[in-house]
């Protein structure tokens, strides 16, 4: 897959990291969460942080499968996960439709039951669970990079 | 994910085990719909053996709570919510939308 310049500059090690390739289907979310948990556990993250990382990765991957690929069944999702110092970096690449999480309106958490929005929750959780969520879209594809520091 | 439903006179106790994510949430939603389709709108969801729930599961809970509370005919309450899941529900602002109980007897008795 062609590399993406912006993220390389921010996280140069990403290009040297082998990405795990997953079929872009919901049945593989389990494996993506397992991969993230394994890296985080070895990296010394707490069980609480590991749950947060798994949830953020799941929400990110679910959004890519649902919105970028729109359910296209033979698409692939490239996932890289690594700990550098006290920070974990999760990167996901896809070649689907560009999707900007920034365009997703923040859900109103004070809205009562009848007005509560169903959409946008995944992106909101990603932002809350991670220290940074960065998204970029080029002709080569989309790259989502999320980071979290150890508490 | 595994779901077992126990019918009581005044409510259904629905135990959900394992993991609810985008892959399994449709099955979870279906189980909840099955209850409401049968006119059961007082639902206690036992989460004690739930390991994981993503926003896909939260959406199913929200849709069911809306359906159940319509015409004041019932309510969804959550039972024995594991810490990690409770924290995620709090982050999503869902804890204000659901009563929670520490034991199933209390939940069933509340209806």
Interface residues (C-beta under 8 A of the other chain):
Chain A: X26 X27 X29 X30 X33 X48 X51 X54 X55 X58 X59 X62 X65 X66 X107 X109 X110 X113 X114 X116 X118 X121 X122 X124 X125 X128 X129
Chain B: X19 X21 X22 X23 X52 X54 X55 X56 X58 X59 X62 X63 X65 X66 X69 X84 X87 X88 X91 X92 X93 X97
